[in-house]
Amino acid sequence: MGRFARNVMARASSSSVSLSRLWPGRTDRLIIAPHDLRTADATRAAEIYAGRFVFAGKIVTCHGRSIFDLEPPSEDWEISLLGFGWLRHLRAADTAITRANARSLVDDWISNQARNRPVGRRPDVLARRVISLLSQAPLVLSDTDGKFYRRYLRGLTREIRYLRYTMLDIPDGVPRLQVLIALCYASLCLANQARHIRTATRKLSDELARQILPDGGHISRNPGALIELMIDLLPLRQTFAARNIAPPPALLNAIDRMMPMLRFFRHGDGSFALFNGMSSAPSDLLATLLAYDDTHGSPMSSMPHTGYQRIDAGNMMVIVDTGAPPPPNLSHDAHAGCLSFELSSGLSRIVVNCGMPTTGRDNWRVFARGTAAHSTVTYHDTSSCQFVERSAMKRFLQGAPVVSGPVNVENFREIVTNGVLLTTSHDGYLDRFGVVHHRVLMVAHDGSRLDGEDTLSPAPGAKIKGANTDYAVRFHLHPSVKASRLSDARGVMLVLPNRDVWTFEALDDKVDLEDSVFLAGNDGPRRTAQIVIRQNATQASSVRWSFVRSSASASATTARRNARREPELPL
């Protein structure tokens, strides 16, 4: 009953101006505005002034009507609109027209709370709107009169009160942290909110300690979660200092642990590795976040709590997913990419995973989460993880979590004579097919070659289940790589954007070059290619392959391969 009562009162206070004036905790003054680290584009201010709102790849033109009364073309577009992050573009222009335009749009939203759309009351969207209205308050309140100032603060207080007191079913993971971060901002930035600082700080500290793992990764195993959280946590640390309040130790410790993890996932070109729901991230935003890193140290080689390995050798960099899926309540964006890897050389990415698009994610979600969208082994065209598939269950669970997947994921790393050897395995196919996937990777010390071996074998003392024993080893190539299959069908020549030549070789198996799609491009999904080796576990349980840097032509490479055999990997 208490939960129900607080929910009703929160909704009433958010929609009734008269009741909000009687509600305890009124605020009459903005003390400080937090800094917004997100990239702003002043040219977009002219589009917004002209009534064109471009979000998530969709364009909506107002034609004199209120933008909040129009039907949104997609959920992603509506999330961007109601999160009010676009105010930063108006602030970047910093003209009298953009300031007046910002006040008009905000006043339009505040004056008509009857537009309470479900998406607008989602905890993560509401938290983003509160943070945006606080951080962009100097833009909206510049040169305004006292009447609008008070109306702005009343509307902002209603949003904060709804976020603070309503017992919404906040999803676990990043949305829950975003809500707590927004409440911390509210208690620090507004007058008469000091009594909430201790409570908000304590709750945020507890959640950070739970969600940020000891190695700095997020409990969801999504690299993108680190970016989303750091964008808000770094200004929050500054806001505590600006109020002469010591930041909570949990906040400082979380930031210190997360910074090395940002470097861990970063390729030479500044992009992030595509694992477990990661999509494209603006390189300038990453550079901004990393500018706050005082250590500027080299990335760690192993993140055992989050479940990733990184090998740096010369100009080569390899990142491998060596972790089990996250808990079901945190696995709505998790992928079935266990033992997949990404390979880059200098500023060029060579092998990637397909990733997730920044917009229209629902259209690609099923494909992008499957094992076939990752650079690893797919057994009988089946993913190593199983997801909730029924529509009714997806609505009930607010997504499609992982219901089964690898349980035992092992990895052992050692330095050998020829390089760095990484031995891994996972049992994601054991229950259904009776096989365990073993992957061995060896990176040469000078970064000139990557040797690998994939093996599908039954558990000790057991047999492979069923008659379907086919499997495929896939290596998705970055769209910037030009690939051509060699004449003997045992290799592929790869030309990188900087004209470096690499050769993929599989001396004992036929190599196919097939179509693929790179979903994490800044301009949307792009066509690319994938190297595929198909085999049967009962006939050939192992596939050996290698990526070798070479300046020779295709014919010279073929002659060299005919003259010698590849050395076997040490096991």
C-alpha positions as CSV (number, residue, x, y, z in Angstrom):
1,M,0.0,0.0,0.0
2,G,2.9,2.4,0.8
3,R,4.4,1.7,-2.6
4,F,1.0,2.3,-4.3
5,A,0.5,5.5,-2.4
6,R,3.9,6.9,-3.2
7,N,3.3,6.1,-6.9
8,V,0.0,7.9,-6.9
9,M,1.3,10.9,-5.1
10,A,4.3,11.2,-7.4
11,R,2.1,11.1,-10.5
12,A,-0.3,13.7,-8.9
13,S,2.6,16.0,-8.0
14,S,4.1,15.8,-11.4
15,S,0.9,16.8,-13.1
16,S,-0.6,19.3,-10.7
17,V,1.0,22.7,-10.3
18,S,-1.1,23.6,-7.2
19,L,-0.2,20.4,-5.4
20,S,3.5,20.8,-6.3
21,R,3.5,24.2,-4.5
22,L,2.3,22.4,-1.3
23,W,4.7,19.5,-1.6
24,P,7.7,19.6,0.7
25,G,11.2,20.2,-0.8
26,R,10.3,23.1,-3.1
27,T,13.2,24.8,-4.8
28,D,13.4,28.5,-5.7
29,R,16.9,28.8,-7.0
30,L,19.4,27.1,-9.3
31,I,22.8,27.0,-7.5
32,I,25.1,25.4,-10.2
33,A,24.8,23.9,-13.6
34,P,26.9,20.8,-14.4
35,H,29.1,20.6,-17.4
36,D,28.0,18.6,-20.5
37,L,30.8,16.6,-22.1
38,R,28.7,15.5,-25.1
39,T,29.8,16.8,-28.5
40,A,27.7,19.8,-29.7
41,D,27.2,20.9,-33.2
42,A,26.2,24.6,-33.6
43,T,25.0,24.0,-37.2
44,R,22.1,21.8,-35.9
45,A,20.8,24.9,-34.0
46,A,19.6,26.4,-37.4
47,E,17.8,23.1,-38.2
48,I,16.0,23.1,-34.9
49,Y,15.1,26.8,-35.3
50,A,13.6,26.0,-38.7
51,G,11.5,23.3,-37.2
52,R,13.5,20.3,-38.5
53,F,14.4,17.8,-35.8
54,V,16.9,15.2,-36.9
55,F,17.3,12.3,-34.4
56,A,18.2,8.7,-34.8
57,G,18.4,8.9,-38.6
58,K,14.8,10.3,-38.9
59,I,13.7,13.8,-39.8
60,V,10.5,15.4,-38.5
61,T,9.4,18.9,-39.7
62,C,7.0,20.9,-37.4
63,H,5.3,23.1,-40.0
64,G,4.2,25.5,-37.3
65,R,3.0,22.8,-34.9
66,S,4.5,21.8,-31.5
67,I,7.1,19.2,-32.0
68,F,5.8,17.4,-28.9
69,D,2.3,17.0,-30.5
70,L,3.6,15.2,-33.6
71,E,3.7,11.4,-34.0
72,P,7.3,10.2,-33.5
73,P,8.7,8.2,-36.5
74,S,10.5,5.7,-34.2
75,E,11.1,5.0,-30.5
76,D,14.8,6.0,-30.9
77,W,13.7,9.4,-32.3
78,E,11.3,10.0,-29.4
79,I,13.9,9.0,-26.8
80,S,16.3,11.6,-28.3
81,L,13.6,14.3,-28.4
82,L,12.3,13.8,-24.8
83,G,15.8,13.4,-23.4
84,F,16.4,17.1,-24.4
85,G,20.0,16.4,-25.1
86,W,19.6,18.5,-28.3
87,L,19.7,21.7,-26.1
88,R,23.5,21.5,-26.2
89,H,23.4,22.2,-29.9
90,L,21.5,25.4,-29.3
91,R,23.9,26.4,-26.5
92,A,26.8,25.8,-28.9
93,A,25.4,28.4,-31.3
94,D,25.1,30.9,-28.4
95,T,23.0,33.6,-30.1
96,A,19.9,35.5,-29.0
97,I,17.8,33.6,-31.4
98,T,18.9,30.1,-30.2
99,R,18.4,31.2,-26.6
100,A,14.9,32.4,-27.3
101,N,14.2,29.2,-29.3
102,A,15.4,27.0,-26.4
103,R,13.2,28.9,-23.9
104,S,10.2,28.5,-26.3
105,L,10.7,24.8,-26.7
106,V,11.2,24.1,-23.0
107,D,8.3,26.3,-22.1
108,D,6.1,24.4,-24.6
109,W,7.1,21.1,-22.8
110,I,6.6,22.4,-19.3
111,S,3.3,24.2,-20.0
112,N,1.6,21.1,-21.3
113,Q,2.3,18.1,-19.0
114,A,-0.8,16.4,-20.4
115,R,1.6,15.0,-23.0
116,N,2.8,12.3,-20.6
117,R,3.9,9.8,-23.2
118,P,5.0,6.4,-21.9
119,V,8.5,6.8,-23.4
120,G,8.9,10.2,-21.7
121,R,8.3,8.6,-18.3
122,R,10.8,5.8,-18.8
123,P,13.3,6.1,-16.0
124,D,16.3,6.4,-18.3
125,V,14.7,9.0,-20.5
126,L,13.4,11.0,-17.5
127,A,16.9,10.9,-15.9
128,R,18.4,12.1,-19.2
129,R,15.9,14.9,-19.4
130,V,16.6,16.1,-15.8
131,I,20.4,16.1,-16.4
132,S,19.9,18.0,-19.7
133,L,17.6,20.6,-18.1
134,L,20.1,21.1,-15.3
135,S,23.2,21.3,-17.5
136,Q,21.6,23.6,-20.1
137,A,19.9,25.9,-17.6
138,P,22.4,28.8,-18.4
139,L,21.1,28.6,-22.0
140,V,17.4,28.5,-21.2
141,L,17.5,31.0,-18.3
142,S,19.8,33.6,-19.8
143,D,18.1,37.0,-20.2
144,T,14.8,35.6,-19.0
145,D,12.2,37.1,-16.6
146,G,11.4,36.0,-13.1
147,K,8.1,34.5,-14.2
148,F,9.6,32.0,-16.6
149,Y,12.5,31.3,-14.2
150,R,10.0,30.2,-11.6
151,R,8.0,28.2,-14.1
152,Y,11.1,26.5,-15.3
153,L,12.2,25.5,-11.8
154,R,8.7,24.3,-10.9
155,G,8.6,22.1,-14.0
156,L,12.1,20.8,-13.3
157,T,11.1,20.0,-9.7
158,R,8.1,18.1,-10.8
159,E,10.4,15.9,-13.0
160,I,12.8,15.3,-10.2
161,R,10.0,14.6,-7.7
162,Y,8.6,12.0,-10.0
163,L,12.0,10.4,-10.5
164,R,12.7,10.4,-6.7
165,Y,9.4,9.3,-5.2
166,T,7.6,7.1,-7.8
167,M,8.2,3.4,-7.4
168,L,8.9,2.8,-11.0
169,D,10.2,-0.6,-12.1
170,I,13.7,0.7,-13.0
171,P,15.6,-1.9,-15.1
172,D,18.8,-3.1,-13.6
173,G,22.1,-1.9,-15.1
174,V,22.8,1.4,-16.7
175,P,19.3,2.8,-16.4
176,R,19.3,2.4,-12.6
177,L,22.7,4.1,-12.4
178,Q,21.5,6.9,-14.7
179,V,18.5,7.6,-12.4
180,L,20.7,7.8,-9.3
181,I,23.2,10.0,-11.1
182,A,20.4,12.4,-12.1
183,L,19.1,12.5,-8.5
184,C,22.6,13.3,-7.3
185,Y,22.8,16.2,-9.8
186,A,19.4,17.4,-8.6
187,S,20.4,17.5,-4.9
188,L,23.6,19.3,-5.7
189,C,22.4,21.8,-8.2
190,L,19.1,23.1,-6.7
191,A,18.4,25.0,-3.6
192,N,16.6,23.5,-0.6
193,Q,17.7,20.0,-1.7
194,A,20.6,19.5,0.7
195,R,18.7,17.0,2.8
196,H,18.7,14.7,-0.2
197,I,22.4,14.8,-0.9
198,R,23.4,12.2,1.7
199,T,20.7,9.7,0.6
200,A,21.4,10.1,-3.1
201,T,25.1,9.8,-2.6
202,R,24.7,6.6,-0.5
203,K,22.4,5.0,-3.0
204,L,24.7,5.9,-5.9
205,S,27.8,4.6,-4.0
206,D,26.1,1.3,-3.3
207,E,25.1,0.9,-7.0
208,L,28.5,1.8,-8.3
209,A,30.1,-0.8,-6.0
210,R,27.7,-3.4,-7.3
211,Q,27.8,-2.6,-11.0
212,I,31.4,-1.6,-11.6
213,L,33.5,-4.7,-11.4
214,P,37.0,-4.7,-9.7
215,D,38.8,-4.5,-13.1
216,G,36.7,-1.5,-14.1
217,G,34.2,-3.2,-16.5
218,H,30.5,-2.9,-16.2
219,I,28.5,-5.9,-15.0
220,S,26.6,-6.1,-18.3
221,R,30.0,-6.7,-20.1
222,N,28.9,-4.0,-22.7
223,P,31.9,-1.6,-23.4
224,G,29.3,1.1,-24.4
225,A,28.1,1.2,-20.8
226,L,31.4,2.6,-19.7
227,I,31.1,5.5,-22.2
228,E,27.5,6.2,-21.2
229,L,28.3,6.3,-17.5
230,M,31.6,8.2,-17.7
231,I,29.9,11.0,-19.6
232,D,27.9,11.7,-16.5
233,L,30.2,10.6,-13.7
234,L,33.1,12.9,-14.6
235,P,30.9,16.1,-14.5
236,L,29.3,14.8,-11.3
237,R,32.7,14.6,-9.7
238,Q,33.3,18.2,-10.7
239,T,29.9,19.2,-9.4
240,F,30.7,17.8,-5.9
241,A,34.0,19.8,-6.0
242,A,32.2,23.0,-7.1
243,R,29.8,22.7,-4.1
244,N,32.8,22.2,-1.8
245,I,31.5,18.7,-0.9
246,A,33.9,15.8,-1.0
247,P,32.9,13.3,-3.7
248,P,32.1,9.9,-2.3
249,P,35.0,7.5,-2.4
250,A,32.9,5.0,-4.3
251,L,32.5,7.5,-7.2
252,L,36.3,8.3,-7.2
253,N,37.2,4.6,-7.1
254,A,34.7,3.7,-9.9
255,I,36.2,6.4,-12.2
256,D,39.7,5.3,-11.4
257,R,38.9,1.7,-12.4
258,M,36.9,2.6,-15.5
259,M,39.5,4.8,-17.1
260,P,41.9,1.9,-17.9
261,M,39.0,-0.1,-19.2
262,L,38.3,2.7,-21.7
263,R,41.8,2.3,-23.0
264,F,41.5,-1.5,-23.0
265,F,38.7,-1.6,-25.6
266,R,40.2,1.2,-27.8
267,H,41.6,0.3,-31.2
268,G,44.4,2.2,-32.8
269,D,42.0,4.3,-34.8
270,G,40.2,5.4,-31.7
271,S,37.1,3.2,-32.1
272,F,35.8,0.7,-29.5
273,A,35.8,-3.0,-29.9
274,L,32.4,-4.4,-30.8
275,F,31.3,-6.8,-28.0
276,N,28.0,-7.3,-26.2
277,G,25.8,-4.5,-27.7
278,M,28.6,-2.0,-28.5
279,S,27.9,0.3,-31.4
280,S,29.9,3.2,-32.8
281,A,31.2,5.8,-30.5
282,P,32.4,9.3,-31.6
283,S,36.2,9.3,-31.5
284,D,36.2,12.9,-30.3
285,L,34.0,12.0,-27.3
286,L,36.4,9.1,-26.4
287,A,39.3,11.6,-26.6
288,T,37.4,14.0,-24.3
289,L,36.9,11.2,-21.7
290,L,40.4,10.0,-21.9
291,A,41.7,13.5,-21.4
292,Y,40.6,13.2,-17.8
293,D,42.9,10.2,-17.3
294,D,45.9,11.4,-15.4
295,T,47.8,8.2,-15.7
296,H,47.9,7.9,-19.5
297,G,49.3,4.4,-19.1
298,S,49.2,1.5,-21.4
299,P,46.1,-0.7,-21.5
300,M,45.9,-3.7,-19.2
301,S,46.4,-7.0,-20.8
302,S,43.7,-8.9,-18.9
303,M,40.3,-8.0,-17.4
304,P,39.4,-11.2,-15.6
305,H,36.3,-10.0,-13.8
306,T,34.7,-8.6,-17.0
307,G,36.0,-11.4,-19.1
308,Y,38.3,-10.0,-21.8
309,Q,41.9,-10.4,-23.0
310,R,44.0,-8.0,-24.9
311,I,47.3,-8.8,-26.7
312,D,49.5,-5.9,-28.0
313,A,52.6,-6.7,-30.1
314,G,54.2,-4.2,-32.3
315,N,51.5,-2.4,-34.2
316,M,49.1,-5.4,-33.8
317,M,46.3,-5.5,-31.3
318,V,44.0,-8.4,-30.5
319,I,41.0,-8.2,-28.1
320,V,39.2,-11.5,-27.2
321,D,35.9,-12.2,-25.4
322,T,36.7,-14.8,-22.8
323,G,33.8,-14.3,-20.5
324,A,30.4,-16.0,-19.8
325,P,27.2,-14.1,-20.4
326,P,26.1,-11.6,-17.7
327,P,23.2,-12.4,-15.3
328,P,19.8,-12.7,-17.1
329,N,18.5,-9.4,-15.7
330,L,21.5,-7.6,-17.2
331,S,21.7,-9.6,-20.5
332,H,19.2,-7.8,-22.6
333,D,22.0,-6.5,-24.8
334,A,24.4,-9.4,-24.4
335,H,25.6,-11.2,-27.5
336,A,26.5,-14.8,-28.1
337,G,30.1,-14.0,-29.1
338,C,32.1,-16.1,-26.6
339,L,35.8,-16.5,-27.8
340,S,35.3,-14.0,-30.7
341,F,38.1,-11.5,-31.3
342,E,38.9,-8.3,-33.1
343,L,42.2,-7.6,-34.8
344,S,43.8,-4.3,-35.8
345,S,47.1,-3.1,-37.1
346,G,48.1,0.4,-36.4
347,L,45.2,2.7,-37.4
348,S,43.5,-0.1,-39.4
349,R,40.9,-2.5,-38.1
350,I,41.1,-5.9,-39.9
351,V,38.8,-8.4,-38.1
352,V,35.8,-7.2,-36.3
353,N,32.4,-8.3,-35.0
354,C,29.3,-6.9,-36.7
355,G,28.3,-4.8,-33.6
356,M,25.0,-3.0,-33.2
357,P,23.7,0.0,-35.1
358,T,23.1,3.2,-33.2
359,T,19.6,3.5,-34.6
360,G,17.0,0.9,-35.7
361,R,18.5,-1.6,-33.3
362,D,15.3,-3.6,-33.1
363,N,15.5,-4.4,-36.9
364,W,19.0,-5.9,-36.5
365,R,18.9,-7.2,-32.9
366,V,18.3,-10.9,-33.5
367,F,21.0,-11.1,-36.1
368,A,23.6,-8.9,-34.3
369,R,23.3,-11.0,-31.1
370,G,23.8,-14.3,-32.8
371,T,27.1,-16.1,-32.9
372,A,27.2,-15.9,-36.7
373,A,27.6,-12.1,-36.4
374,H,30.9,-12.6,-34.5
375,S,34.4,-13.7,-35.5
376,T,34.3,-17.1,-33.9
377,V,33.0,-20.6,-34.5
378,T,29.3,-21.3,-35.1
379,Y,28.2,-24.9,-34.6
380,H,25.4,-26.1,-36.9
381,D,24.3,-22.5,-37.5
382,T,23.3,-22.2,-33.9
383,S,24.2,-19.5,-31.4
384,S,26.2,-20.4,-28.3
385,C,23.6,-18.5,-26.2
386,Q,19.9,-18.9,-26.3
387,F,17.6,-15.9,-25.9
388,V,14.0,-15.4,-25.0
389,E,12.1,-15.6,-28.3
390,R,8.4,-15.5,-27.5
391,S,6.8,-12.0,-27.9
392,A,4.7,-12.3,-24.7
393,M,7.8,-13.1,-22.6
394,K,9.8,-10.3,-24.2
395,R,7.0,-7.8,-23.2
396,F,6.9,-9.2,-19.7
397,L,10.7,-9.2,-19.3
398,Q,11.0,-5.9,-21.1
399,G,13.5,-7.4,-23.6
400,A,15.1,-10.7,-24.6
401,P,17.6,-11.8,-22.0
402,V,20.0,-14.7,-22.3
403,V,18.4,-17.9,-20.9
404,S,21.3,-20.2,-21.4
405,G,24.9,-20.1,-22.7
406,P,28.5,-20.9,-21.8
407,V,29.0,-21.7,-18.1
408,N,32.6,-22.7,-18.0
409,V,34.8,-20.3,-20.0
410,E,38.5,-21.0,-19.5
411,N,41.5,-19.1,-20.7
412,F,45.2,-19.4,-20.0
413,R,47.8,-16.9,-21.1
414,E,51.5,-17.4,-21.3
415,I,54.6,-16.0,-23.0
416,V,56.4,-18.5,-25.2
417,T,59.4,-18.4,-27.5
418,N,57.4,-17.3,-30.6
419,G,55.1,-14.9,-28.9
420,V,52.1,-14.7,-26.6
421,L,49.9,-17.8,-26.4
422,L,46.3,-17.6,-25.3
423,T,44.4,-20.9,-24.8
424,T,40.6,-20.6,-24.4
425,S,37.5,-22.8,-24.4
426,H,33.8,-22.5,-23.7
427,D,31.0,-25.1,-23.2
428,G,28.1,-23.2,-24.8
429,Y,27.4,-26.1,-27.2
430,L,27.9,-28.9,-24.7
431,D,24.3,-29.4,-23.5
432,R,22.8,-29.3,-27.0
433,F,25.5,-30.9,-29.2
434,G,27.9,-32.5,-26.8
435,V,30.9,-30.4,-28.0
436,V,33.3,-27.9,-26.4
437,H,34.9,-25.1,-28.5
438,H,38.7,-24.7,-28.0
439,R,40.4,-21.7,-29.5
440,V,44.2,-21.2,-29.4
441,L,45.7,-17.9,-30.4
442,M,49.4,-17.0,-30.7
443,V,50.6,-13.5,-31.5
444,A,54.2,-13.0,-32.7
445,H,56.3,-10.7,-30.5
446,D,56.8,-8.3,-33.4
447,G,53.1,-8.2,-34.4
448,S,53.7,-9.7,-37.8
449,R,51.4,-12.6,-37.6
450,L,48.5,-14.1,-35.7
451,D,48.2,-17.9,-35.7
452,G,45.0,-19.7,-34.5
453,E,43.5,-23.1,-34.2
454,D,39.8,-23.9,-33.5
455,T,38.8,-27.3,-32.3
456,L,35.4,-28.8,-31.7
457,S,35.7,-31.9,-29.4
458,P,33.4,-33.8,-27.1
459,A,33.7,-33.6,-23.4
460,P,36.1,-36.2,-21.9
461,G,34.4,-39.6,-21.9
462,A,31.4,-38.4,-23.9
463,K,30.3,-38.4,-27.6
464,I,29.1,-35.8,-30.0
465,K,25.2,-35.6,-29.9
466,G,23.1,-35.9,-33.0
467,A,24.0,-36.3,-36.7
468,N,24.4,-32.5,-37.3
469,T,28.1,-31.9,-36.8
470,D,28.8,-29.1,-39.2
471,Y,30.4,-25.9,-38.1
472,A,31.8,-22.7,-39.6
473,V,34.7,-20.5,-38.6
474,R,34.0,-16.9,-39.4
475,F,36.2,-13.8,-39.6
476,H,34.2,-10.6,-40.3
477,L,36.3,-8.0,-42.1
478,H,36.1,-4.2,-41.5
479,P,34.6,-2.4,-44.5
480,S,37.8,-0.5,-45.2
481,V,39.6,-3.8,-45.9
482,K,39.7,-4.9,-49.6
483,A,39.7,-8.7,-49.7
484,S,40.3,-11.0,-52.6
485,R,40.5,-14.8,-52.5
486,L,43.7,-16.4,-53.7
487,S,43.7,-18.7,-56.7
488,D,44.2,-21.9,-54.7
489,A,41.2,-21.2,-52.5
490,R,43.3,-21.6,-49.4
491,G,43.9,-18.0,-48.6
492,V,42.7,-14.4,-48.9
493,M,44.7,-11.3,-49.7
494,L,43.8,-8.3,-47.5
495,V,44.7,-4.7,-48.4
496,L,44.4,-2.2,-45.6
497,P,43.6,1.5,-46.1
498,N,47.2,2.4,-45.6
499,R,48.2,-0.1,-48.4
500,D,49.6,-2.6,-46.0
501,V,49.0,-6.1,-47.2
502,W,48.0,-9.0,-45.0
503,T,47.3,-12.6,-46.0
504,F,44.9,-15.0,-44.4
505,E,46.0,-18.6,-44.8
506,A,44.3,-21.9,-44.0
507,L,46.5,-24.5,-45.7
508,D,44.3,-27.6,-44.9
509,D,40.9,-26.1,-45.6
510,K,38.9,-24.4,-48.3
511,V,38.4,-20.7,-47.7
512,D,35.2,-18.9,-48.8
513,L,34.8,-15.1,-49.1
514,E,31.1,-14.2,-48.4
515,D,29.0,-11.1,-47.9
516,S,28.7,-9.6,-44.4
517,V,27.4,-6.4,-42.8
518,F,29.1,-4.0,-40.5
519,L,26.4,-2.6,-38.3
520,A,28.4,-0.2,-36.2
521,G,29.3,2.4,-38.8
522,N,28.8,6.1,-38.1
523,D,26.7,6.3,-41.2
524,G,24.6,3.2,-40.5
525,P,25.0,-0.5,-41.6
526,R,27.6,-1.0,-44.4
527,R,28.3,-3.9,-46.6
528,T,31.5,-5.8,-46.0
529,A,33.0,-9.3,-46.4
530,Q,33.7,-12.3,-44.1
531,I,36.1,-15.1,-44.4
532,V,34.4,-18.5,-43.8
533,I,35.8,-22.0,-43.3
534,R,33.2,-24.7,-43.2
535,Q,34.0,-28.2,-41.8
536,N,32.4,-31.2,-40.1
537,A,33.4,-32.1,-36.6
538,T,33.4,-35.9,-37.2
539,Q,35.7,-35.5,-40.2
540,A,37.9,-32.6,-39.2
541,S,37.6,-31.5,-35.6
542,S,40.3,-28.8,-36.0
543,V,40.9,-25.8,-38.3
544,R,44.3,-24.0,-38.4
545,W,44.6,-20.6,-39.8
546,S,46.8,-17.5,-39.7
547,F,46.9,-13.7,-40.5
548,V,50.3,-12.7,-41.7
549,R,51.6,-9.2,-42.6
550,S,53.2,-9.4,-46.0
551,S,54.3,-7.0,-48.7
552,A,54.4,-9.8,-51.4
553,S,51.9,-10.2,-54.2
554,A,49.2,-12.9,-54.3
555,S,51.3,-15.1,-56.6
556,A,54.4,-14.8,-54.4
557,T,52.4,-15.6,-51.3
558,T,51.0,-18.7,-53.0
559,A,54.5,-19.9,-54.0
560,R,55.7,-19.3,-50.5
561,R,52.9,-21.4,-49.0
562,N,53.5,-24.2,-51.4
563,A,57.1,-24.3,-50.4
564,R,56.5,-24.8,-46.7
565,R,54.0,-25.8,-44.1
566,E,52.9,-23.7,-41.2
567,P,54.4,-24.6,-37.8
568,E,52.0,-26.2,-35.4
569,L,50.8,-24.2,-32.4
570,P,52.3,-25.2,-29.1
571,L,49.6,-26.8,-26.9
